[in-house]
Amino acid sequence: MKRLRPLALFLILLLSFEILASSWNPVYGSSNNTDTLDKAKVYFEWMGHTYWRNKTGSPVFRTTSVDYKTGLFTVENVELDFIDTSKEYSFRSVQGMNSKSPHISYTILKSGITEKIISYDSRKESIAFLAERSVPGEVIDGVYPDAGMYIVKRSSDNEFLIYSLLTNKLIHKTKQWPIENRNSFMISGLNGNYFDPAPALGAIYFDPPIYFDTKTSSYKTNPGEYPYEIKADGTVVKLHSYRKNRSEDYVYKKKLSGSTIFKESKAGDIVKHELIINGKILTLHEANFKRSSYSNAVAQISPKGETLVLYLSFFENKRRVMDKVEYRIYDTKTGVLIRSILVNSVGLPSSIDYKINWIANTDHIIQSGMLNPATYRTIDPEVKTPWNYGNVVDAYFTPYYTFSLSGYLSTNDPIPVSFKGDYMQYSGQGTFRISNLTTYTPVGELMTLLGGTMLEENGKITVANQEKSYVLDSKKQIHWKGQTFYPLREVLTALGLKLVDKKSELASDNWREFEIIE
């Protein structure tokens, strides 16, 4: 299908993954070795022909990329001409981990009782059929490309069949649903897996049910059962717990580097979080649950082990203080507290911004709100901005980043701003929003677009356009990496210009594009 004009598109995403190239069976498209997605943020989506955002009349695989120089969206559709649209069909999202090469997107296409696992390689521009099943009473329960497997549930005897994505052969059976290790960054005795070493990110493992043994006052598994990881060739590796008999007390250690070990332990009512650096113990946090007032910590460690984040909730007189939550961010090489951040809370767990995400398997951290997935804040020693709102990706899915975000002020997509047909050209982060829904803009780039001037003299910044000038309020300025950001609408009003908020029928409610008019 032809390339569409730049369009806004949000809430597109599908987790996308990669398996070995030898397993592909291209049936559509031609090879293209050039990475045309350089320096963009890319979203993938499988769309039925009746979906309201699909205006093509055909089932399509849609690729949407964001140009960080302008903030504009470009949409490309690949027609899925092998689908019989006269029959009911549906695409099911693949939720497995994608820590490898997310330029490949996966879906489960269902038509009648037939299910097909399909992938699209955005670099080769080719579609591959990886598996097809039409067995009554069996359904594809999940696809896990990082593990190289997919799971089929057999309803007749509640059995789970595990197949290899590489060979499409049955490699394992289990009576209990296998688990994907998605919890690699949350380390806590009360929250997180308890295996040492933990299964790899995206690995599939089996964790047998446990029962409480009143004689020993501990949790145990049934005789002959034990937790194990399932490998892509069907072999199993026994997993060991760092808790003795799964009791409440434990000691957990994780090596972060050649010189640093993270240690978390619980003994009775005392829980400690410590770093052992060159053999010296540094206690980051200690909680004593016997006391009437204390703080409880949950630790998260970045993928490369360079950063440790403690999420603290506070208790007074044995009751949780609902409006007091805090992140503490540490450098694991030195144990130095990089920064403390107070977290928004209105008293409900779902509204507390509990979640920490790590971008593209790097140590670049973002904080995402669980209540409002369109809110992000970059956590960085240099960044001191409040909440950022604006053109952002959905918190529940992962886009394909083809460049590092370490040089950006926030993870928000730039907001397109046009004047007389030209769009603002961003050199860095671009426009973003904060908690009061005020849209900030890089002032220098705004004045370039308008053909005006920006002058800094004696600690004051003056902007001028045509015959009007305006001195920026120092209290409203945000300075970051040599740029000055200021409320967009306010500076335009002072210069006698207006700001029009434009919408597209294909955009989400949060997406915006602005036009400046005289």
TINUDO-106770 format. One record per residue (C-alpha): x, y, z; residue in three letters. Coordinates in steps of 0.05 Angstrom, whole numbers. Layout:
> c1,c2,c3,code
> X,Y,Z,ALA
...
***
This chain:
> c1,c2,c3,code
> 0,0,0,MET
> 23,70,-11,LYS
> 57,112,43,ARG
> 6,154,79,LEU
> 16,227,95,ARG
> 42,243,165,PRO
> -12,226,215,LEU
> -18,226,289,ALA
> -25,158,320,LEU
> -24,137,393,PHE
> -44,76,433,LEU
> -18,33,376,ILE
> 31,-12,409,LEU
> 45,-84,407,LEU
> 104,-117,441,LEU
> 150,-140,385,SER
> 202,-193,387,PHE
> 256,-233,350,GLU
> 272,-306,340,ILE
> 327,-339,299,LEU
> 328,-320,226,ALA
> 332,-393,206,SER
> 262,-405,233,SER
> 230,-353,187,TRP
> 191,-373,126,ASN
> 180,-308,88,PRO
> 116,-308,49,VAL
> 105,-235,36,TYR
> 148,-176,16,GLY
> 220,-170,-6,SER
> 286,-164,30,SER
> 310,-95,51,ASN
> 376,-91,87,ASN
> 373,-16,98,THR
> 347,5,166,ASP
> 299,60,146,THR
> 277,68,218,LEU
> 340,103,241,ASP
> 331,157,295,LYS
> 257,148,306,ALA
> 209,117,354,LYS
> 169,62,320,VAL
> 102,30,338,TYR
> 73,-34,308,PHE
> 1,-58,304,GLU
> -39,-113,270,TRP
> -105,-83,249,MET
> -169,-114,223,GLY
> -204,-82,164,HIS
> -264,-63,207,THR
> -223,-28,261,TYR
> -243,45,267,TRP
> -172,71,259,ARG
> -160,30,197,ASN
> -186,71,138,LYS
> -156,26,84,THR
> -212,-25,78,GLY
> -163,-83,85,SER
> -129,-119,142,PRO
> -61,-87,151,VAL
> 3,-88,190,PHE
> 15,-16,210,ARG
> 82,16,225,THR
> 81,85,256,THR
> 145,124,267,SER
> 156,189,304,VAL
> 205,240,274,ASP
> 239,271,334,TYR
> 261,331,293,LYS
> 189,353,282,THR
> 145,309,325,GLY
> 105,287,264,LEU
> 79,216,256,PHE
> 89,177,192,THR
> 43,117,180,VAL
> 57,59,132,GLU
> 9,1,120,ASN
> 25,-68,92,VAL
> -37,-103,66,GLU
> -49,-173,93,LEU
> -79,-202,30,ASP
> -77,-274,55,PHE
> -136,-262,103,ILE
> -206,-282,83,ASP
> -246,-221,105,THR
> -312,-255,90,SER
> -302,-296,153,LYS
> -294,-271,224,GLU
> -222,-264,246,TYR
> -183,-230,301,SER
> -112,-211,320,PHE
> -88,-227,391,ARG
> -32,-188,423,SER
> 32,-224,442,VAL
> 52,-205,512,GLN
> 119,-242,519,GLY
> 184,-206,533,MET
> 224,-173,477,ASN
> 293,-157,504,SER
> 327,-179,440,LYS
> 308,-145,374,SER
> 240,-112,377,PRO
> 237,-95,304,HIS
> 199,-160,294,ILE
> 126,-159,314,SER
> 84,-221,330,TYR
> 10,-236,332,THR
> -38,-295,337,ILE
> -88,-294,279,LEU
> -152,-332,295,LYS
> -204,-351,243,SER
> -255,-403,265,GLY
> -217,-456,305,ILE
> -153,-443,266,THR
> -98,-403,300,GLU
> -34,-379,266,LYS
> 27,-348,297,ILE
> 51,-294,249,ILE
> 112,-248,252,SER
> 130,-186,212,TYR
> 203,-166,204,ASP
> 203,-90,194,SER
> 274,-90,168,ARG
> 265,-145,116,LYS
> 193,-123,104,GLU
> 170,-195,105,SER
> 116,-236,139,ILE
> 128,-307,165,ALA
> 80,-361,189,PHE
> 111,-395,249,LEU
> 57,-443,271,ALA
> -14,-464,254,GLU
> -63,-503,298,ARG
> -135,-526,289,SER
> -144,-576,346,VAL
> -211,-576,382,PRO
> -203,-563,456,GLY
> -134,-533,448,GLU
> -116,-459,445,VAL
> -51,-422,439,ILE
> -44,-394,509,ASP
> 17,-350,498,GLY
> 77,-336,453,VAL
> 145,-322,485,TYR
> 197,-305,433,PRO
> 252,-288,483,ASP
> 246,-359,509,ALA
> 236,-386,438,GLY
> 171,-421,457,MET
> 96,-419,452,TYR
> 46,-452,499,ILE
> -18,-489,481,VAL
> -71,-502,534,LYS
> -109,-568,529,ARG
> -176,-557,564,SER
> -196,-631,569,SER
> -145,-649,622,ASP
> -120,-579,641,ASN
> -52,-593,610,GLU
> -3,-544,581,PHE
> 38,-563,520,LEU
> 102,-524,507,ILE
> 127,-520,435,TYR
> 192,-493,406,SER
> 184,-433,361,LEU
> 247,-455,325,LEU
> 226,-526,306,THR
> 150,-523,321,ASN
> 158,-588,359,LYS
> 129,-607,427,LEU
> 185,-601,479,ILE
> 150,-604,547,HIS
> 85,-617,583,LYS
> 61,-592,651,THR
> -3,-593,691,LYS
> 7,-522,716,GLN
> 13,-458,676,TRP
> 86,-441,664,PRO
> 110,-371,684,ILE
> 150,-321,644,GLU
> 203,-285,684,ASN
> 182,-212,675,ARG
> 204,-192,744,ASN
> 278,-186,734,SER
> 285,-115,761,PHE
> 244,-123,825,MET
> 283,-155,881,ILE
> 247,-162,947,SER
> 232,-216,997,GLY
> 159,-197,995,LEU
> 154,-178,922,ASN
> 191,-216,868,GLY
> 218,-284,851,ASN
> 259,-319,903,TYR
> 308,-358,859,PHE
> 383,-351,863,ASP
> 406,-344,809,PRO
> 341,-318,779,ALA
> 317,-344,711,PRO
> 338,-301,653,ALA
> 294,-244,630,LEU
> 238,-275,588,GLY
> 253,-346,610,ALA
> 196,-395,622,ILE
> 196,-431,688,TYR
> 151,-478,728,PHE
> 136,-462,801,ASP
> 97,-518,836,PRO
> 42,-501,885,PRO
> 61,-496,958,ILE
> 25,-511,1023,TYR
> 36,-489,1095,PHE
> 65,-543,1139,ASP
> 39,-530,1210,THR
> 91,-578,1240,LYS
> 150,-538,1214,THR
> 113,-471,1207,SER
> 140,-464,1137,SER
> 116,-468,1065,TYR
> 133,-531,1026,LYS
> 121,-564,959,THR
> 91,-632,948,ASN
> 141,-690,950,PRO
> 179,-698,885,GLY
> 161,-628,859,GLU
> 210,-571,851,TYR
> 215,-507,811,PRO
> 252,-511,745,TYR
> 268,-469,684,GLU
> 249,-496,615,ILE
> 301,-488,561,LYS
> 286,-479,487,ALA
> 308,-551,472,ASP
> 260,-579,525,GLY
> 311,-593,579,THR
> 297,-569,650,VAL
> 343,-536,700,VAL
> 326,-540,774,LYS
> 318,-473,808,LEU
> 340,-462,879,HIS
> 308,-415,929,SER
> 348,-367,972,TYR
> 296,-378,1028,ARG
> 306,-439,1072,LYS
> 243,-481,1066,ASN
> 210,-418,1039,ARG
> 205,-390,1110,SER
> 194,-317,1121,GLU
> 267,-304,1138,ASP
> 317,-301,1081,TYR
> 383,-274,1056,VAL
> 389,-255,983,TYR
> 452,-232,948,LYS
> 461,-208,876,LYS
> 527,-191,844,LYS
> 522,-125,808,LEU
> 595,-116,787,SER
> 665,-141,805,GLY
> 665,-96,866,SER
> 591,-90,886,THR
> 541,-140,915,ILE
> 469,-123,932,PHE
> 443,-156,995,LYS
> 372,-160,1021,GLU
> 355,-198,1084,SER
> 298,-210,1133,LYS
> 307,-234,1204,ALA
> 245,-232,1246,GLY
> 216,-163,1241,ASP
> 278,-130,1212,ILE
> 289,-122,1137,VAL
> 355,-93,1110,LYS
> 376,-68,1041,HIS
> 452,-64,1035,GLU
> 508,-55,985,LEU
> 573,-91,996,ILE
> 626,-50,960,ILE
> 697,-78,960,ASN
> 678,-119,1021,GLY
> 651,-59,1060,LYS
> 578,-62,1080,ILE
> 536,0,1068,LEU
> 465,-3,1096,THR
> 417,35,1050,LEU
> 354,22,1089,HIS
> 331,-16,1151,GLU
> 259,-29,1171,ALA
> 237,-53,1239,ASN
> 165,-75,1235,PHE
> 158,-78,1311,LYS
> 163,-3,1315,ARG
> 100,39,1310,SER
> 132,83,1257,SER
> 177,57,1201,TYR
> 186,57,1126,SER
> 182,-4,1081,ASN
> 227,-10,1020,ALA
> 222,-47,954,VAL
> 286,-50,913,ALA
> 294,-49,838,GLN
> 360,-57,801,ILE
> 373,-31,731,SER
> 390,-82,676,PRO
> 465,-66,677,LYS
> 467,-61,753,GLY
> 490,11,753,GLU
> 430,40,790,THR
> 389,16,849,LEU
> 321,47,865,VAL
> 287,40,933,LEU
> 212,52,933,TYR
> 193,74,1004,LEU
> 124,74,1036,SER
> 117,103,1105,PHE
> 78,80,1166,PHE
> 60,117,1230,GLU
> 25,84,1289,ASN
> 22,21,1247,LYS
> -20,57,1194,ARG
> 4,75,1125,ARG
> 15,148,1110,VAL
> -22,154,1044,MET
> 8,219,1019,ASP
> 80,201,1034,LYS
> 117,158,983,VAL
> 188,166,959,GLU
> 240,140,910,TYR
> 313,138,931,ARG
> 362,127,874,ILE
> 432,102,888,TYR
> 496,94,848,ASP
> 516,21,859,THR
> 590,34,846,LYS
> 596,83,904,THR
> 532,75,945,GLY
> 520,149,938,VAL
> 447,173,940,LEU
> 438,205,872,ILE
> 370,234,884,ARG
> 306,228,925,SER
> 239,238,890,ILE
> 172,247,925,LEU
> 119,207,889,VAL
> 48,229,874,ASN
> -3,192,916,SER
> -77,204,930,VAL
> -83,147,979,GLY
> -98,89,932,LEU
> -47,37,911,PRO
> -69,42,838,SER
> -55,116,836,SER
> 14,112,866,ILE
> 68,118,813,ASP
> 100,53,834,TYR
> 127,28,769,LYS
> 199,39,745,ILE
> 215,21,673,ASN
> 282,13,640,TRP
> 287,36,567,ILE
> 315,-12,515,ALA
> 352,-55,566,ASN
> 395,4,587,THR
> 404,39,653,ASP
> 363,98,631,HIS
> 303,102,678,ILE
> 233,127,669,ILE
> 177,129,719,GLN
> 107,113,694,SER
> 42,124,729,GLY
> -1,62,740,MET
> -65,103,744,LEU
> -50,146,684,ASN
> -6,109,633,PRO
> 5,173,593,ALA
> 48,204,648,THR
> 123,196,648,TYR
> 180,227,685,ARG
> 253,215,670,THR
> 295,202,731,ILE
> 364,232,722,ASP
> 410,273,767,PRO
> 407,333,721,GLU
> 331,334,712,VAL
> 290,373,762,LYS
> 225,382,724,THR
> 157,363,752,PRO
> 109,316,716,TRP
> 112,314,640,ASN
> 49,304,598,TYR
> 41,304,524,GLY
> 52,260,463,ASN
> 76,197,497,VAL
> 72,122,485,VAL
> 26,75,522,ASP
> 56,52,588,ALA
> 32,-19,579,TYR
> 69,-33,515,PHE
> 140,-24,491,THR
> 157,15,428,PRO
> 217,3,385,TYR
> 270,56,399,TYR
> 324,60,346,THR
> 366,110,385,PHE
> 386,124,456,SER
> 341,168,498,LEU
> 397,186,547,SER
> 403,256,517,GLY
> 329,273,523,TYR
> 294,312,577,LEU
> 234,266,580,SER
> 207,206,544,THR
> 150,247,515,ASN
> 147,252,440,ASP
> 157,323,414,PRO
> 93,360,398,ILE
> 90,385,326,PRO
> 86,461,323,VAL
> 76,495,255,SER
> 77,567,231,PHE
> 59,588,160,LYS
> 67,516,136,GLY
> 135,503,168,ASP
> 146,459,228,TYR
> 191,474,287,MET
> 257,436,281,GLN
> 279,407,347,TYR
> 352,395,362,SER
> 338,357,426,GLY
> 279,338,468,GLN
> 229,386,438,GLY
> 163,408,468,THR
> 135,372,529,PHE
> 81,382,582,ARG
> 82,384,658,ILE
> 31,372,713,SER
> -10,435,705,ASN
> -19,417,632,LEU
> 22,476,610,THR
> 60,462,546,THR
> 132,484,547,TYR
> 175,497,486,THR
> 249,507,472,PRO
> 250,583,464,VAL
> 309,587,415,GLY
> 278,539,366,GLU
> 210,574,372,LEU
> 241,641,354,MET
> 277,608,295,THR
> 210,584,269,LEU
> 178,652,277,LEU
> 237,689,248,GLY
> 245,728,313,GLY
> 303,738,361,THR
> 324,715,430,MET
> 373,757,470,LEU
> 402,740,538,GLU
> 432,800,574,GLU
> 445,816,648,ASN
> 410,752,669,GLY
> 347,768,630,LYS
> 321,734,568,ILE
> 283,777,518,THR
> 247,750,457,VAL
> 223,794,400,ALA
> 182,784,338,ASN
> 159,837,289,GLN
> 150,899,332,GLU
> 135,864,398,LYS
> 182,840,452,SER
> 175,801,517,TYR
> 220,789,578,VAL
> 214,717,602,LEU
> 196,707,675,ASP
> 255,673,708,SER
> 210,633,754,LYS
> 176,600,695,LYS
> 239,581,657,GLN
> 267,510,654,ILE
> 340,504,635,HIS
> 368,438,609,TRP
> 432,424,570,LYS
> 440,494,543,GLY
> 367,503,525,GLN
> 314,547,557,THR
> 242,521,559,PHE
> 182,567,572,TYR
> 106,562,569,PRO
> 89,563,495,LEU
> 21,596,496,ARG
> 45,651,544,GLU
> 104,673,501,VAL
> 61,672,437,LEU
> 6,714,470,THR
> 58,765,491,ALA
> 83,769,419,LEU
> 12,779,392,GLY
> 5,709,363,LEU
> -47,655,374,LYS
> -41,580,385,LEU
> -90,532,353,VAL
> -97,461,380,ASP
> -106,413,321,LYS
> -133,341,325,LYS
> -134,281,280,SER
> -190,229,280,GLU
> -136,175,284,LEU
> -102,205,345,ALA
> -115,190,418,SER
> -144,241,464,ASP
> -75,256,492,ASN
> -43,271,425,TRP
> -35,343,402,ARG
> -10,384,344,GLU
> -5,460,348,PHE
> -9,514,295,GLU
> 13,585,307,ILE
> -27,638,272,ILE
> -22,714,269,GLU
***
